[in-house]
Amino acid sequence: MTTEMNNVLVMSVPLASIDRNEFGLLIQDHLSNKGKLRVAKINTEYLMRSLRNKDFADLLRHNDLNIVDGRGVLWASKYLSLPVSRKGFVRVIQSIFQLVYSGAAIVFNPAYIKQPITDSFPGIDAMRLMLEAAIAKGVSVYIFGAQEAVLERAVRNLRTAYPGLLIAGYHHGYGDGNAVVEDINESGAKMLFVALGSPKQEYWIQDNVDKLTDIKVVVAEGGTLDRLASPRKVAPRWLNHIGLEWLWRLFVNRDLTGEKSRFKRVWNAVPVFIYRTLIWKISHE
């Protein structure tokens, strides 16, 4: 079930309307509570996959906390919230007009799209907020995923960047899954980052979360470890400012989803996503 907060349905996926300060405080709170908090970072590719795959859509609906990763999803939440006529032809014209001016706002008036969802978190920013929460609470983290060399570089860079961070253990994303669960439990970590690529990481969490004895917060981390291991792969600040960090990731970072064509990923994440969002708006009340 989703955690108690203001959630907005975007293409039937509940997304949290939460800013960065609230997110950090929420993570700290859950590190002290009983139970587990499952976190996912939702970008346009996730929403597209949820439209094609009912099982994946159901998985996202049963997460405790889905945060927005990228302004494409932030735009979709705003666009789909705009009222339109029930009359067919008028509805189509209004929907197209709204698509144009709300899309332009992503670059020229980003504050406009920060309703009904207040903020988006590029994946690496969300991880930093969670690491800071772990440091504030004095709890340790476990990192699972990526190739061994990439993982070791990422861990080394994290220890340099966060001297107060307690890393209880880490394991590459290959090998015996049961052994990894056992190692996580023996580590005593309270926060777990799973970076196996989507959707593999989400299904791994779904299948194993109940076996994790001490974990309080578990997050599907995606390709963040790859960017931590190679800082040059982090988008320039000016791209973040205009909301195009996701486009940088699509072109620069190696693919972890099995969809190897970058052109295909960009095509699906931008024009196809925009088209599917338009069709959703026209066909749903």
Steps between C-alpha positions, in 0.01 A plus 500: 500500500615856439610697803263760647566819308372695207520260205405594145395237248686530171390233254373298799837514679494681839778760523588690816466877504797564726790743500860417577491612862186297567653199328813513715296530820271216392798269443642591841166427662472157340852407606371518858168322440388142479424358160662569164474785254532403132608792283501527120610786276251537216611639165328500162638156412335356812164647403534369146584153630204513740269560201638193321541269799217454750722311747748788507216751542363300793846488655532880484152544647602291801820691577494705818652808339534590132693822445525685170831467316507762225290786375338288231293329768450832681366643173268201450348546846429867424373438148265221603359715782386778264120490445362435152153477346312170486405571136718293267629750243532785750679265741758408235569864405529607864730208579736585213506868593572416865776261392677778309496768769561267795788339309658839432477575873752221575776731373351850512286491817593190705307624805177448301539122489569469876134435571339271597840333569741742661843369402704246306823331602770399254601153619839598639347788701251265665782263595696785656200603708461141620868471587478824696199359686697186586790711630263716705349191664835325544393186313690296244418431135550206265553539124405222261548509124716596201817331379762434767751759375230766462361424845841525668571836335156628603551388861846658509360830368211490749739453792701799382193719449326392824760436774223441755323237292493147641512246216426163663557304181466483125466236231510507121185424305592149391499163670284324759207717607447299820860558604453874450190501722695314769790745476263798525338354812836425663621856431240661726438776245177700528498646147541302177571630151419249223655598166429216259332702226127523445284295516732235645568701816130563569416132466798403719375731774147366468623139530747558784383792713330275756825303546696811603501494877650839596443715192269797562532679164563329166527690173515395136805701402540453123823620341616735775799283595633529147486879526661499845783284367550736204415858608536623141173321431308739726306760301624861499313729740358708215328192359354423843375859520298473178375151579700302245715290736303192390601561137866513600461166678338338199790594275799481734437212739524138405167323471388283793151410378570260215383757245840557342415760238541849642297637211219263593517608863487869411221435248292320763582740783417819307276497188329168574447598864353836399269328251387237752437771760286690247301186419456424870363851561257479211373155593479529882275720711 
